[in-house]
Amino acid sequence: MNRNPMDEAISALKVAPVVTVGTCISALAALYLFSTDSKWYGAAVIVAVIFTGLLWMATPDIIQDAKKRAKARHRYPY
């Protein structure tokens, strides 16, 4: 019963949906603002770091949910 990256991604969206989406969007915004040489780049990086820290704190629950998904998908749970 190995969990794959798709199990972990779906579990992250189920356990912490706002944090997961916030991390992705703020990281993309930070990259865009960096490429356009904006003065708001630093603020976007700080927001991305905060969301990443919150997602890191939710990691044990995400892994536990991913293991449950992998176990439920397994044909013979023994």
C-alpha positions in Angstrom: 0.0 0.0 0.0 2.3 2.7 -1.2 1.0 6.2 -1.5 1.8 8.1 -4.6 2.1 11.9 -5.2 -1.5 12.1 -6.4 -2.7 10.7 -3.1 -0.7 13.3 -1.2 -2.0 16.1 -3.5 -5.6 15.1 -3.1 -5.1 14.7 0.6 -3.6 18.1 0.9 -6.6 19.6 -0.8 -8.9 17.7 1.5 -7.1 18.4 4.8 -6.0 22.0 4.2 -7.6 23.4 1.0 -7.1 27.1 1.7 -3.5 26.7 2.7 -2.7 24.5 -0.3 -4.3 26.8 -2.8 -2.8 29.9 -1.0 0.7 28.4 -1.2 0.4 27.7 -4.9 -1.1 31.1 -5.8 1.3 33.1 -3.6 4.3 31.3 -5.0 3.2 31.9 -8.5 2.5 35.6 -7.7 5.9 35.9 -6.2 7.6 34.5 -9.3 5.6 36.8 -11.5 6.3 39.9 -9.5 10.0 38.9 -9.4 10.1 38.6 -13.2 8.4 42.0 -13.7 10.8 43.6 -11.1 7.9 44.8 -8.9 8.4 46.4 -5.6 5.7 44.1 -4.1 7.9 41.1 -4.6 9.0 41.0 -1.0 5.4 41.0 0.3 4.5 38.2 -2.0 7.5 36.1 -0.8 6.5 36.7 2.9 2.9 35.6 2.2 4.2 32.5 0.4 6.5 31.6 3.3 3.6 32.0 5.8 1.4 29.7 3.7 4.3 27.2 3.3 4.8 27.1 7.0 1.1 26.5 7.6 1.2 23.7 5.0 4.3 22.2 6.6 2.4 22.1 10.0 -0.5 20.2 8.3 1.9 17.6 6.8 1.3 14.8 9.4 -2.5 15.0 8.8 -1.9 15.0 5.0 0.3 12.0 5.2 -2.2 10.1 7.4 -5.0 10.9 5.0 -2.9 9.8 2.0 -2.2 6.5 3.8 -5.9 6.0 4.3 -6.6 6.7 0.6 -3.9 4.2 -0.4 -5.3 1.6 1.9 -8.8 2.1 0.7 -7.6 1.8 -2.9 -5.8 -1.5 -2.2 -7.7 -4.6 -3.3 -6.8 -6.8 -0.3 -6.5 -4.6 2.9 -4.7 -7.4 4.9 
